[in-house]
Amino acid sequence: EAAVTQSPRNKVAVTGGKVTLSCNQTNNHNNMYWYRQDTGHGLRLIHYSYGAGSTEKGDIPDGYKASRPSQENFSLILELATPSQTSVYFCASGTGNYAEQFFGPGTRLTVL
Amino acid sequence: GDSVTQTEGQVALSEEDFLTIHCNYSASGYPTLFWYVQYPGEGPQLLFRASRDKEKGSSRGFEATYDKGTTSFHLRKASVQESDSAVYYCALRSYGSSGNKLIFGIGTLLSVKP
């Protein structure tokens, strides 16, 4: 019963297309996060949320939007995908008290 | 701003070797420090954390000691196993005007040969 799930797990998109990555958590955590993982850069924060209806910019938000329609769901949206957005994307949830975060299994996105 | 530096991008060892992965941080005060481990095909998971100077965190035979003087939190294990092959991330909890967040190092890929 994985607590943080992501869909799709793999995605191939075309340049200029719209991509939506979805994340669902059953931890009942207020905070949720989107990261991308690239060799030589580690994990970098794109957007995060403190609760339903809120989204905040992380360290590399350009080219990405986020949506938090409910406590459980947090989406990352690429309106106009570019090859530079080819990466592995991780969603995480956390309480914020100790900042420990619980990660999903990741989505591998390839933009051709 | 706050930052984490991991100097080893890759480490290759044989089983029963001693492991050290270096982590240094830059931040004011006493940030909480973390080690996360990521096994192939999975997301990162918390290995352990430490919040005070000289506090030792440990789990699964891995350990690290919070050293405020040298701003370090080096990961060590006395005898690695093939099953320890993974990516290891050092991270700190950053307190900023935009809220609390984790800042990760670049990660260290550990490969252990049987």
Backbone of each chain as ProteinMPNN parsed JSONL, in Angstrom:
{"seq_chain_A": "EAAVTQSPRNKVAVTGGKVTLSCNQTNNHNNMYWYRQDTGHGLRLIHYSYGAGSTEKGDIPDGYKASRPSQENFSLILELATPSQTSVYFCASGTGNYAEQFFGPGTRLTVL", "coords_chain_A": {"N_chain_A": [[0.851, -1.203, 0.0], [1.495, 1.498, -1.182], [2.345, 4.774, -0.199], [2.795, 7.132, -1.56], [2.072, 7.705, -4.797], [2.734, 7.795, -8.32], [1.802, 8.882, -11.583], [1.972, 9.08, -15.17], [4.317, 6.257, -15.082], [6.231, 6.198, -16.967], [6.82, 8.353, -19.716], [6.605, 9.544, -22.988], [6.946, 12.424, -24.813], [6.191, 14.99, -27.241], [8.046, 17.768, -28.519], [6.776, 20.916, -27.612], [4.329, 19.965, -26.917], [1.715, 19.349, -24.456], [2.163, 18.253, -21.142], [1.13, 16.378, -18.377], [1.894, 15.468, -15.171], [1.025, 13.303, -12.575], [0.364, 13.013, -9.065], [-0.352, 11.211, -6.135], [-1.121, 11.026, -2.702], [-1.434, 9.152, 0.304], [-0.795, 9.733, 2.865], [-1.867, 11.764, 4.286], [-0.544, 14.176, 4.508], [0.211, 17.633, 4.779], [2.036, 19.015, 3.179], [3.367, 18.959, -0.118], [5.584, 18.101, -2.802], [7.41, 18.714, -5.837], [10.108, 17.419, -7.614], [12.941, 17.406, -9.84], [15.287, 15.078, -11.133], [18.574, 14.977, -12.041], [21.636, 13.892, -13.446], [24.537, 14.993, -11.872], [23.307, 17.138, -10.771], [21.642, 16.349, -8.79], [18.724, 16.32, -6.736], [16.336, 18.658, -7.514], [14.196, 21.273, -6.54], [11.038, 21.983, -7.856], [8.271, 22.883, -7.697], [6.095, 23.429, -4.865], [3.686, 22.705, -2.268], [1.502, 23.804, 0.337], [-0.921, 22.921, 1.019], [-4.305, 22.068, 0.008], [-5.225, 23.916, -2.809], [-3.079, 25.643, -2.711], [0.01, 26.674, -4.175], [3.523, 26.927, -4.572], [6.481, 28.483, -5.807], [9.448, 26.706, -6.454], [12.937, 26.143, -6.625], [13.58, 25.932, -9.337], [11.376, 26.834, -11.206], [10.695, 27.662, -13.789], [8.949, 27.17, -16.816], [7.277, 25.27, -15.828], [4.14, 24.446, -14.293], [2.014, 24.08, -11.405], [-0.535, 22.238, -9.683], [-2.81, 21.909, -7.034], [-5.408, 20.375, -6.266], [-6.622, 19.029, -4.173], [-6.145, 17.603, -0.841], [-4.866, 15.19, -1.293], [-3.879, 15.118, -3.919], [-1.516, 16.257, -6.344], [-0.351, 17.954, -9.049], [1.946, 18.249, -11.777], [2.572, 20.406, -14.408], [3.495, 20.722, -17.726], [3.281, 23.04, -19.987], [4.28, 23.652, -22.529], [6.233, 21.484, -23.656], [9.77, 20.906, -23.654], [12.9, 19.605, -24.987], [14.864, 19.934, -23.007], [13.565, 19.43, -20.695], [13.515, 16.767, -20.365], [13.838, 14.231, -18.082], [13.939, 12.667, -14.803], [11.199, 12.69, -12.706], [10.195, 13.374, -9.427], [7.737, 13.068, -6.957], [6.857, 14.131, -3.68], [5.748, 13.857, -0.269], [5.163, 15.521, 2.889], [5.249, 16.398, 6.428], [6.281, 18.729, 7.347], [7.124, 19.365, 9.929], [9.554, 18.101, 10.738], [10.602, 18.099, 8.355], [11.08, 15.742, 7.037], [10.662, 13.896, 4.102], [8.539, 11.924, 2.022], [8.912, 9.917, -0.662], [7.618, 9.346, -3.991], [7.719, 6.778, -6.6], [8.74, 7.864, -8.901], [8.71, 9.421, -12.197], [9.649, 8.839, -15.436], [10.402, 11.044, -17.882], [10.567, 11.686, -21.291], [11.29, 14.005, -23.709], [10.881, 14.493, -27.005]], "CA_chain_A": [[0.0, 0.0, 0.0], [2.405, 2.632, -1.319], [1.72, 5.979, 0.308], [2.908, 8.16, -2.59], [2.087, 7.089, -6.118], [2.871, 8.726, -9.433], [1.409, 8.365, -12.903], [2.437, 7.752, -15.524], [5.675, 5.956, -14.663], [7.058, 6.558, -18.117], [6.09, 9.188, -20.659], [7.318, 10.135, -24.102], [6.179, 13.553, -25.308], [6.802, 15.718, -28.348], [8.341, 19.179, -28.24], [5.625, 21.787, -27.786], [3.118, 19.337, -26.398], [1.39, 19.535, -23.046], [2.373, 17.061, -20.327], [0.68, 16.464, -16.988], [2.342, 14.396, -14.282], [0.121, 13.263, -11.428], [0.857, 12.457, -7.816], [-1.37, 10.998, -5.119], [-0.564, 10.558, -1.429], [-2.399, 8.712, 1.328], [-0.177, 10.013, 4.169], [-2.564, 12.904, 4.891], [0.412, 15.245, 4.754], [-0.167, 18.931, 4.207], [3.013, 19.497, 2.197], [3.749, 18.109, -1.243], [6.72, 18.667, -3.522], [7.852, 18.15, -7.106], [11.535, 17.55, -7.893], [13.517, 16.685, -10.953], [16.57, 14.478, -10.8], [19.48, 14.949, -13.169], [23.015, 13.588, -13.078], [25.347, 16.181, -11.639], [22.504, 18.175, -10.101], [20.881, 15.774, -7.682], [17.294, 16.605, -6.73], [16.061, 20.091, -7.492], [12.79, 21.542, -6.234], [10.364, 22.737, -8.918], [7.129, 23.533, -7.047], [5.62, 22.743, -3.679], [2.354, 23.13, -1.838], [1.255, 23.66, 1.77], [-2.249, 22.374, 1.218], [-5.203, 22.194, -1.138], [-5.403, 25.254, -3.35], [-1.859, 26.448, -2.662], [1.226, 26.245, -4.857], [4.63, 27.854, -4.39], [7.601, 28.223, -6.685], [10.666, 26.201, -5.862], [14.19, 26.721, -7.096], [13.641, 25.929, -10.812], [9.985, 26.746, -11.642], [10.437, 28.13, -15.155], [8.501, 26.141, -17.74], [6.407, 24.338, -15.112], [3.072, 24.9, -13.424], [1.566, 23.05, -10.475], [-1.928, 22.336, -9.262], [-3.131, 21.1, -5.855], [-6.864, 20.473, -6.116], [-7.077, 18.382, -2.94], [-5.049, 17.219, 0.054], [-4.212, 13.988, -1.782], [-3.377, 15.177, -5.291], [-0.629, 17.358, -6.709], [0.04, 17.726, -10.432], [2.962, 19.099, -12.411], [2.108, 20.631, -15.774], [4.411, 21.315, -18.678], [2.383, 23.536, -21.032], [4.979, 23.529, -23.806], [7.395, 20.672, -23.291], [11.008, 21.079, -24.409], [13.848, 18.51, -24.72], [15.608, 20.181, -21.768], [12.75, 18.944, -19.587], [13.725, 15.324, -20.24], [14.38, 14.01, -16.747], [13.126, 11.85, -13.913], [10.47, 13.587, -11.809], [9.744, 12.759, -8.189], [6.808, 13.744, -6.071], [7.054, 13.765, -2.28], [4.867, 14.495, 0.708], [5.807, 15.69, 4.18], [4.475, 17.126, 7.422], [6.852, 20.045, 7.582], [7.69, 19.515, 11.264], [10.971, 17.748, 10.687], [10.942, 18.209, 6.941], [11.259, 14.466, 6.365], [9.777, 13.759, 2.976], [8.298, 10.573, 1.555], [8.938, 10.049, -2.117], [7.038, 8.377, -4.887], [8.695, 5.984, -7.35], [9.311, 8.63, -10.005], [8.221, 9.356, -13.581], [10.697, 9.138, -16.428], [9.836, 11.81, -18.997], [11.434, 11.96, -22.436], [10.687, 14.94, -24.658], [11.584, 14.354, -28.285]], "C_chain_A": [[0.879, 1.243, 0.0], [1.69, 3.911, -0.956], [1.78, 7.127, -0.689], [3.017, 7.45, -3.941], [2.139, 8.156, -7.196], [2.386, 8.057, -10.718], [1.564, 9.461, -13.947], [3.837, 7.48, -14.973], [6.678, 6.275, -15.757], [6.208, 7.337, -19.095], [7.034, 9.678, -21.74], [6.427, 11.211, -24.692], [6.917, 14.208, -26.472], [7.034, 17.172, -27.948], [7.121, 20.031, -28.562], [4.324, 21.214, -27.269], [2.916, 19.635, -24.929], [1.522, 18.21, -22.319], [1.862, 17.325, -18.916], [1.161, 15.234, -16.234], [1.508, 14.462, -13.007], [0.758, 12.569, -10.239], [-0.287, 12.346, -6.824], [-0.702, 10.482, -3.849], [-1.678, 10.218, -0.445], [-1.839, 8.916, 2.728], [-0.938, 11.079, 4.957], [-1.592, 14.012, 5.297], [-0.067, 16.54, 4.116], [0.746, 19.327, 3.053], [3.268, 18.459, 1.107], [4.741, 18.859, -2.109], [6.897, 17.963, -4.875], [9.334, 18.471, -7.304], [11.832, 16.96, -9.266], [14.913, 16.232, -10.577], [17.403, 14.371, -12.063], [20.884, 14.68, -12.67], [23.811, 14.88, -12.943], [24.619, 17.303, -10.931], [21.743, 17.623, -8.897], [19.398, 16.039, -7.848], [17.088, 18.11, -6.604], [14.561, 20.346, -7.395], [12.166, 22.441, -7.3], [9.209, 23.565, -8.346], [6.794, 22.753, -5.784], [4.308, 23.361, -3.228], [2.204, 22.873, -0.345], [-0.131, 23.092, 2.065], [-3.098, 22.6, -0.02], [-5.372, 23.653, -1.53], [-4.15, 26.108, -3.357], [-0.758, 25.834, -3.507], [2.268, 27.341, -4.692], [5.73, 27.489, -5.364], [8.793, 27.714, -5.885], [11.877, 26.889, -6.469], [14.286, 26.802, -8.615], [12.233, 25.833, -11.393], [9.713, 27.068, -13.115], [10.072, 26.971, -16.075], [7.554, 25.129, -17.121], [5.304, 25.087, -14.369], [2.686, 23.749, -12.508], [0.129, 23.309, -10.083], [-2.161, 21.396, -8.094], [-4.636, 21.22, -5.596], [-7.407, 19.872, -4.818], [-5.872, 18.049, -2.073], [-4.217, 16.112, -0.571], [-3.476, 14.158, -3.097], [-2.583, 16.44, -5.594], [-0.105, 17.06, -8.098], [1.113, 18.703, -10.87], [2.618, 19.184, -13.885], [3.189, 21.312, -16.579], [3.556, 21.754, -19.866], [2.984, 23.361, -22.421], [6.287, 22.791, -23.541], [8.578, 20.918, -24.222], [11.96, 19.92, -24.09], [14.638, 18.691, -23.432], [14.833, 19.729, -20.53], [12.745, 17.414, -19.506], [14.444, 15.047, -18.927], [13.541, 12.955, -16.031], [12.512, 12.781, -12.873], [9.963, 12.806, -10.601], [8.773, 13.68, -7.459], [7.09, 13.275, -4.65], [6.004, 14.444, -1.424], [5.607, 14.588, 2.044], [4.947, 16.507, 5.113], [4.986, 18.531, 7.647], [7.496, 20.198, 8.944], [9.191, 19.22, 11.282], [11.473, 17.728, 9.26], [11.223, 16.865, 6.287], [10.231, 14.355, 5.262], [9.718, 12.31, 2.513], [8.068, 10.636, 0.052], [8.142, 8.962, -2.827], [8.121, 7.692, -5.707], [9.286, 6.698, -8.563], [8.602, 8.409, -11.339], [9.371, 9.732, -14.507], [10.049, 9.786, -17.62], [10.903, 12.038, -20.059], [10.685, 12.861, -23.392], [11.514, 14.915, -25.942], [11.403, 15.572, -29.177]], "O_chain_A": [[1.004, 1.944, 1.004], [0.546, 4.118, -1.361], [0.916, 8.004, -0.675], [3.954, 6.688, -4.179], [1.654, 9.272, -7.013], [2.535, 6.851, -10.914], [1.321, 10.633, -13.661], [4.477, 8.392, -14.449], [7.838, 6.584, -15.483], [5.03, 7.037, -19.291], [8.126, 10.166, -21.45], [5.276, 10.944, -25.037], [8.116, 14.002, -26.659], [6.298, 17.728, -27.134], [6.512, 19.899, -29.623], [3.319, 21.921, -27.196], [3.821, 20.111, -24.243], [1.061, 17.175, -22.8], [2.136, 18.375, -18.334], [0.867, 14.102, -16.618], [1.311, 15.533, -12.433], [1.578, 11.663, -10.388], [-1.094, 13.265, -6.685], [0.169, 9.614, -3.903], [-2.706, 10.891, -0.372], [-2.35, 8.335, 3.685], [-0.689, 11.277, 6.147], [-1.795, 14.696, 6.301], [-0.675, 16.533, 3.046], [0.291, 19.905, 2.066], [3.37, 17.26, 1.369], [4.746, 20.089, -2.15], [6.577, 16.785, -5.029], [9.761, 19.619, -7.182], [11.083, 16.131, -9.783], [15.624, 16.892, -9.82], [16.986, 13.749, -13.04], [21.284, 15.168, -11.613], [23.752, 15.751, -13.811], [25.225, 18.299, -10.536], [21.252, 18.395, -8.073], [18.871, 15.992, -8.96], [17.612, 18.746, -5.689], [13.763, 19.71, -8.084], [12.685, 23.513, -7.609], [9.174, 24.787, -8.491], [7.152, 21.583, -5.643], [3.88, 24.398, -3.735], [2.698, 21.876, 0.182], [-0.468, 22.817, 3.217], [-2.665, 23.243, -0.976], [-5.628, 24.512, -0.687], [-4.147, 27.189, -3.945], [-0.61, 24.613, -3.551], [1.942, 28.528, -4.675], [5.896, 26.32, -5.71], [9.104, 28.211, -4.802], [11.836, 28.077, -6.787], [15.004, 27.656, -9.136], [11.917, 24.827, -12.027], [8.631, 26.782, -13.626], [10.755, 25.948, -16.126], [7.076, 24.226, -17.807], [5.501, 26.201, -13.884], [2.987, 22.589, -12.79], [-0.36, 24.437, -10.14], [-1.767, 20.231, -8.139], [-5.078, 22.057, -4.809], [-8.528, 20.178, -4.414], [-4.726, 18.19, -2.502], [-2.998, 16.086, -0.406], [-2.534, 13.414, -3.371], [-2.932, 17.538, -5.159], [0.521, 16.022, -8.312], [1.178, 19.837, -10.394], [2.399, 18.164, -14.54], [3.732, 22.341, -16.177], [3.149, 20.916, -20.671], [2.296, 22.975, -23.366], [7.312, 23.403, -23.24], [8.406, 21.112, -25.426], [11.841, 19.311, -23.027], [15.045, 17.703, -22.82], [15.395, 19.658, -19.437], [12.047, 16.836, -18.672], [15.533, 15.568, -18.688], [12.571, 12.428, -16.575], [13.216, 13.564, -12.236], [9.382, 11.729, -10.733], [8.972, 14.891, -7.365], [7.517, 12.139, -4.445], [5.442, 15.472, -1.802], [6.549, 13.839, 2.3], [4.039, 17.218, 4.682], [4.247, 19.416, 8.077], [8.34, 21.077, 9.12], [9.985, 20.012, 11.789], [12.624, 17.382, 8.994], [11.57, 16.822, 5.107], [9.061, 14.682, 5.46], [10.698, 11.57, 2.596], [7.16, 11.311, -0.434], [8.009, 7.836, -2.349], [9.305, 7.982, -5.539], [10.225, 6.198, -9.183], [7.986, 7.371, -11.578], [9.979, 10.794, -14.377], [9.236, 9.164, -18.304], [11.997, 12.519, -19.766], [9.585, 12.535, -23.837], [12.692, 15.272, -25.949], [11.933, 15.609, -30.287]]}, "seq_chain_B": "GDSVTQTEGQVALSEEDFLTIHCNYSASGYPTLFWYVQYPGEGPQLLFRASRDKEKGSSRGFEATYDKGTTSFHLRKASVQESDSAVYYCALRSYGSSGNKLIFGIGTLLSVKP", "coords_chain_B": {"N_chain_B": [[22.964, 31.531, -0.325], [21.659, 28.639, 1.441], [23.46, 25.533, 1.212], [24.579, 22.265, 0.063], [27.344, 20.141, -0.161], [28.587, 17.43, -1.836], [31.37, 15.604, -2.367], [32.148, 13.301, -3.701], [31.164, 11.896, -6.648], [30.859, 9.341, -7.61], [31.428, 6.157, -6.157], [33.318, 3.265, -5.99], [33.469, 0.111, -4.637], [34.563, -2.937, -3.006], [32.916, -5.809, -1.548], [32.818, -5.762, 1.996], [34.566, -3.675, 2.262], [35.514, -0.474, 3.719], [33.437, 2.355, 3.953], [33.311, 5.778, 3.117], [31.516, 8.663, 2.575], [31.674, 11.953, 1.744], [30.211, 14.863, 3.132], [29.55, 18.217, 3.214], [28.235, 21.248, 4.532], [26.597, 24.439, 4.09], [25.162, 26.799, 5.975], [23.241, 28.856, 8.176], [23.069, 28.815, 11.77], [21.712, 25.865, 13.287], [21.014, 23.684, 11.211], [18.795, 20.955, 10.492], [20.156, 17.897, 9.482], [20.329, 15.39, 6.921], [20.545, 12.027, 5.677], [19.677, 10.473, 2.737], [18.709, 7.52, 0.919], [18.668, 6.009, -2.25], [17.457, 3.376, -3.945], [17.853, 1.4, -6.94], [15.366, 2.155, -9.345], [13.564, 3.131, -7.518], [12.118, 5.706, -5.366], [13.882, 8.232, -3.387], [14.602, 7.469, 0.053], [14.405, 8.085, 3.547], [17.373, 7.695, 5.385], [18.614, 8.393, 7.861], [18.576, 11.089, 10.336], [19.99, 14.114, 11.845], [20.1, 16.626, 14.374], [21.513, 18.204, 16.147], [24.656, 19.551, 17.269], [27.313, 17.234, 17.357], [25.588, 15.107, 17.498], [24.823, 11.766, 16.676], [23.637, 10.085, 13.902], [22.148, 7.018, 12.811], [21.656, 3.977, 10.958], [20.903, 0.807, 9.648], [23.58, -0.008, 9.748], [24.951, 2.12, 8.732], [26.345, 5.321, 9.561], [26.558, 8.721, 10.754], [28.017, 11.716, 11.978], [27.021, 14.759, 13.284], [28.784, 17.644, 12.8], [29.392, 20.662, 13.819], [31.583, 22.347, 13.9], [33.251, 21.721, 11.715], [31.402, 21.868, 9.797], [30.178, 19.476, 8.74], [28.89, 16.229, 7.757], [29.542, 13.441, 7.439], [29.065, 10.336, 5.784], [29.393, 7.018, 6.895], [30.355, 3.566, 6.77], [31.289, 0.499, 8.091], [31.647, -1.987, 6.81], [30.796, -2.709, 3.735], [28.08, -4.076, 1.766], [26.994, -5.876, -1.174], [24.319, -5.311, -1.523], [24.098, -2.724, -0.643], [24.515, -1.062, -2.724], [23.621, 1.838, -4.308], [22.204, 5.162, -4.687], [23.285, 7.843, -2.729], [22.15, 10.542, -0.881], [22.993, 13.552, 0.654], [21.394, 15.949, 2.689], [19.923, 19.082, 3.751], [17.761, 20.792, 6.028], [16.3, 23.679, 5.133], [15.602, 26.904, 6.322], [13.663, 29.316, 5.192], [12.409, 32.482, 3.873], [10.405, 31.72, 2.233], [9.476, 29.455, 3.347], [9.926, 26.135, 4.822], [12.25, 23.839, 3.453], [13.876, 21.072, 1.809], [17.291, 20.887, 0.958], [19.275, 19.354, -1.347], [22.325, 17.511, -1.853], [24.423, 16.634, -4.707], [24.364, 13.928, -4.902], [25.703, 10.613, -4.466], [26.829, 7.903, -6.2], [26.998, 4.69, -5.208], [28.71, 1.784, -5.853], [28.988, -1.598, -5.269], [31.041, -4.328, -5.488], [30.747, -7.878, -5.585]], "CA_chain_B": [[21.935, 30.7, 0.268], [22.086, 27.36, 2.005], [23.91, 24.571, 0.205], [25.175, 20.989, 0.484], [28.379, 19.705, -1.093], [29.064, 16.045, -1.802], [32.532, 15.663, -3.255], [32.262, 12.083, -4.509], [30.022, 11.604, -7.5], [30.761, 7.895, -7.696], [32.356, 5.399, -5.338], [33.296, 1.842, -6.326], [34.105, -0.659, -3.57], [34.301, -4.373, -2.937], [32.256, -6.167, -0.294], [33.566, -5.68, 3.256], [35.364, -2.446, 2.325], [35.025, 0.637, 4.526], [32.853, 3.414, 3.125], [33.121, 7.158, 3.551], [31.019, 9.643, 1.61], [31.818, 13.239, 2.403], [29.141, 15.852, 3.005], [29.739, 19.482, 3.917], [27.079, 22.113, 4.333], [26.701, 25.869, 4.372], [23.874, 27.302, 6.453], [23.352, 29.501, 9.483], [22.438, 28.12, 12.88], [21.844, 24.409, 13.379], [20.016, 23.034, 10.357], [18.691, 19.502, 10.539], [20.863, 17.246, 8.373], [19.737, 14.114, 6.552], [21.029, 11.162, 4.612], [18.657, 9.691, 2.029], [19.233, 6.489, 0.041], [17.78, 5.711, -3.365], [17.771, 2.134, -4.623], [17.457, 1.429, -8.362], [13.949, 2.061, -9.662], [12.733, 3.631, -6.428], [12.37, 7.066, -4.912], [14.727, 8.325, -2.197], [13.98, 7.22, 1.359], [15.238, 8.578, 4.629], [18.233, 6.767, 6.095], [18.541, 8.934, 9.219], [18.771, 12.534, 10.439], [20.567, 14.622, 13.085], [19.678, 18.016, 14.531], [22.343, 18.967, 17.091], [26.089, 19.332, 17.181], [27.837, 15.989, 17.92], [24.576, 14.051, 17.455], [25.091, 10.727, 15.699], [22.523, 9.373, 13.307], [22.578, 5.72, 12.335], [20.634, 3.052, 10.489], [21.357, -0.261, 8.748], [25.036, -0.088, 9.77], [25.481, 3.419, 8.332], [26.308, 6.339, 10.598], [27.158, 10.022, 10.478], [28.001, 12.578, 13.154], [26.831, 16.191, 13.023], [29.944, 18.389, 13.281], [29.188, 22.09, 13.558], [32.876, 22.998, 13.732], [33.732, 21.513, 10.346], [30.172, 21.883, 8.965], [30.213, 18.22, 8.009], [27.979, 15.158, 8.153], [30.054, 12.404, 6.552], [28.441, 9.023, 5.914], [30.384, 5.95, 7.016], [29.931, 2.206, 7.069], [32.512, -0.27, 8.317], [31.773, -3.129, 5.915], [29.665, -2.602, 2.803], [27.597, -5.264, 1.082], [26.512, -5.601, -2.529], [22.977, -4.754, -1.402], [24.194, -1.29, -0.334], [24.651, -0.316, -3.973], [22.511, 2.796, -4.38], [22.617, 6.569, -4.676], [23.148, 8.419, -1.395], [22.01, 11.999, -0.896], [23.035, 14.356, 1.858], [20.441, 17.056, 2.559], [19.687, 19.871, 4.957], [16.489, 21.492, 6.107], [16.549, 25.109, 5.004], [14.531, 27.766, 6.831], [13.707, 30.531, 4.404], [11.206, 33.308, 3.871], [9.383, 31.011, 1.468], [9.09, 28.225, 4.02], [10.936, 25.108, 5.018], [12.426, 22.909, 2.354], [15.113, 20.315, 1.818], [18.269, 21.154, -0.083], [20.009, 18.112, -1.555], [23.568, 17.459, -2.59], [24.284, 16.063, -6.046], [24.22, 12.479, -4.813], [26.879, 9.767, -4.672], [26.473, 6.557, -6.641], [27.847, 3.665, -4.614], [28.671, 0.469, -6.503], [29.736, -2.564, -4.468], [31.265, -5.585, -6.199], [30.796, -9.046, -4.689]], "C_chain_B": [[22.529, 29.423, 0.805], [22.494, 26.387, 0.904], [24.508, 23.332, 0.857], [26.166, 20.56, -0.589], [28.751, 18.256, -0.837], [30.197, 15.964, -2.811], [32.682, 14.428, -4.139], [30.992, 11.877, -5.339], [29.777, 10.112, -7.625], [31.807, 7.272, -6.779], [32.199, 3.929, -5.7], [34.094, 1.085, -5.275], [33.848, -2.138, -3.774], [33.627, -4.672, -1.61], [33.26, -6.196, 0.855], [34.514, -4.485, 3.306], [34.707, -1.436, 3.261], [34.566, 1.764, 3.603], [32.892, 4.748, 3.85], [32.613, 7.966, 2.381], [30.981, 10.985, 2.32], [30.654, 14.173, 2.097], [29.509, 17.073, 3.84], [28.579, 20.399, 3.592], [27.436, 23.569, 4.616], [25.324, 26.371, 4.737], [24.109, 27.958, 7.808], [22.658, 28.651, 10.542], [22.722, 26.634, 12.873], [20.772, 23.751, 12.52], [19.956, 21.542, 10.621], [19.341, 18.927, 9.278], [20.325, 15.836, 8.168], [20.666, 13.34, 5.617], [19.837, 10.39, 4.066], [19.371, 8.662, 1.155], [18.193, 6.186, -1.038], [18.265, 4.441, -4.058], [17.256, 2.183, -6.066], [15.956, 1.253, -8.546], [13.013, 2.572, -8.594], [12.986, 5.104, -6.172], [13.284, 7.076, -3.708], [13.922, 8.022, -0.928], [14.964, 7.639, 2.439], [16.061, 7.452, 5.246], [18.272, 7.147, 7.578], [18.768, 10.436, 9.178], [19.48, 12.87, 11.738], [20.305, 16.12, 13.154], [20.598, 18.845, 15.397], [23.807, 18.614, 16.887], [26.472, 18.075, 17.952], [26.787, 14.864, 17.969], [24.935, 13.052, 16.363], [23.78, 10.143, 15.201], [23.026, 8.038, 12.787], [21.384, 4.875, 11.898], [21.291, 2.047, 9.563], [22.873, -0.364, 8.67], [25.718, 1.191, 9.294], [25.407, 4.389, 9.511], [26.956, 7.617, 10.109], [27.017, 10.868, 11.726], [27.954, 14.036, 12.728], [28.025, 16.94, 13.636], [29.799, 19.85, 12.87], [30.509, 22.781, 13.259], [33.418, 22.896, 12.318], [32.581, 21.553, 9.34], [30.099, 20.635, 8.094], [29.235, 17.209, 8.577], [28.323, 13.962, 7.272], [29.407, 11.054, 6.839], [29.518, 7.948, 5.941], [29.701, 4.609, 7.258], [31.174, 1.336, 7.1], [32.719, -1.372, 7.275], [30.562, -3.139, 4.973], [29.336, -3.957, 2.189], [27.095, -4.883, -0.305], [25.141, -4.943, -2.484], [22.963, -3.267, -1.025], [24.362, -0.435, -1.583], [23.416, 0.538, -4.197], [23.1, 4.193, -4.556], [22.325, 7.136, -3.295], [23.165, 9.94, -1.495], [22.147, 12.559, 0.515], [22.095, 15.542, 1.653], [20.379, 17.838, 3.86], [18.32, 20.525, 4.862], [16.794, 22.985, 6.14], [15.345, 25.878, 5.502], [14.616, 29.087, 6.084], [12.415, 31.307, 4.502], [10.072, 32.638, 3.13], [9.038, 29.67, 2.088], [10.223, 27.238, 4.15], [11.04, 24.211, 3.802], [13.732, 22.159, 2.545], [16.003, 20.763, 0.673], [19.168, 19.929, -0.163], [21.363, 18.372, -2.19], [23.349, 16.766, -3.929], [24.109, 14.548, -6.036], [25.522, 11.759, -5.11], [26.412, 8.368, -5.038], [27.48, 5.572, -6.071], [27.633, 2.349, -5.353], [29.558, -0.47, -5.7], [29.828, -3.876, -5.235], [31.327, -6.74, -5.211], [32.191, -9.646, -4.653]], "O_chain_B": [[23.72, 29.15, 0.656], [21.943, 26.413, -0.197], [24.889, 23.34, 2.028], [25.863, 20.609, -1.781], [29.182, 17.903, 0.261], [29.99, 16.233, -3.994], [33.28, 14.504, -5.213], [29.898, 11.708, -4.8], [28.634, 9.668, -7.733], [32.918, 7.783, -6.64], [31.086, 3.403, -5.718], [35.267, 1.384, -5.049], [33.029, -2.538, -4.601], [33.74, -3.899, -0.658], [34.408, -6.608, 0.685], [35.205, -4.301, 4.308], [33.515, -1.521, 3.558], [35.22, 2.081, 2.61], [32.554, 4.845, 5.03], [33.216, 7.955, 1.308], [30.341, 11.136, 3.361], [30.181, 14.259, 0.964], [29.751, 16.959, 5.042], [28.008, 20.333, 2.503], [28.425, 23.879, 5.28], [24.417, 26.37, 3.905], [25.076, 27.639, 8.499], [21.764, 27.864, 10.231], [23.811, 26.191, 12.508], [19.743, 23.311, 13.032], [20.975, 20.93, 10.943], [19.11, 19.402, 8.167], [19.916, 15.172, 9.121], [21.457, 13.919, 4.873], [19.092, 9.748, 4.806], [20.493, 8.892, 0.703], [16.995, 6.117, -0.764], [19.331, 4.42, -4.674], [16.325, 2.93, -6.368], [15.348, 0.339, -7.989], [11.795, 2.464, -8.735], [13.941, 5.682, -6.691], [13.457, 6.043, -3.061], [12.722, 8.288, -0.857], [16.181, 7.559, 2.269], [15.531, 6.394, 5.587], [17.996, 6.317, 8.444], [19.106, 10.996, 8.135], [19.571, 12.032, 12.635], [20.287, 16.804, 12.131], [20.493, 20.072, 15.399], [24.148, 17.535, 16.402], [26.01, 17.869, 19.074], [27.092, 13.769, 18.443], [25.309, 13.44, 15.257], [22.919, 9.756, 15.992], [24.179, 7.921, 12.371], [20.267, 5.031, 12.393], [22.156, 2.414, 8.768], [23.408, -0.766, 7.637], [26.933, 1.332, 9.435], [24.514, 4.288, 10.354], [27.779, 7.616, 9.194], [26.027, 10.761, 12.45], [28.756, 14.483, 11.908], [28.247, 16.877, 14.845], [30.052, 20.218, 11.723], [30.552, 23.707, 12.448], [33.975, 23.856, 11.784], [32.785, 21.293, 8.154], [29.975, 20.721, 6.873], [28.805, 17.315, 9.726], [27.508, 13.52, 6.462], [29.225, 10.677, 7.997], [30.439, 7.956, 5.125], [28.631, 4.528, 7.86], [32.023, 1.437, 6.214], [33.856, -1.656, 6.899], [29.458, -3.523, 5.36], [30.178, -4.85, 2.103], [26.806, -3.717, -0.575], [24.835, -4.099, -3.326], [21.913, -2.627, -1.086], [24.351, 0.793, -1.498], [22.3, 0.025, -4.267], [24.317, 4.38, -4.573], [21.239, 6.932, -2.753], [24.055, 10.539, -2.1], [21.495, 12.092, 1.448], [22.013, 16.08, 0.548], [20.731, 17.334, 4.926], [17.798, 20.775, 3.776], [17.454, 23.482, 7.052], [14.206, 25.559, 5.158], [15.528, 29.882, 6.312], [11.45, 30.865, 5.125], [8.904, 32.947, 3.366], [8.39, 28.837, 1.455], [11.329, 27.462, 3.659], [10.03, 23.863, 3.191], [14.584, 22.558, 3.338], [15.533, 20.992, -0.442], [19.754, 19.516, 0.838], [21.536, 19.317, -2.96], [22.232, 16.361, -4.251], [23.747, 13.956, -7.053], [26.34, 12.228, -5.901], [25.687, 7.726, -4.277], [28.664, 5.611, -6.407], [26.507, 1.863, -5.462], [30.734, -0.183, -5.472], [28.808, -4.466, -5.589], [31.893, -6.604, -4.126], [32.421, -10.633, -3.954]]}, "name": "protein", "num_of_chains": 2, "seq": "EAAVTQSPRNKVAVTGGKVTLSCNQTNNHNNMYWYRQDTGHGLRLIHYSYGAGSTEKGDIPDGYKASRPSQENFSLILELATPSQTSVYFCASGTGNYAEQFFGPGTRLTVLGDSVTQTEGQVALSEEDFLTIHCNYSASGYPTLFWYVQYPGEGPQLLFRASRDKEKGSSRGFEATYDKGTTSFHLRKASVQESDSAVYYCALRSYGSSGNKLIFGIGTLLSVKP"}
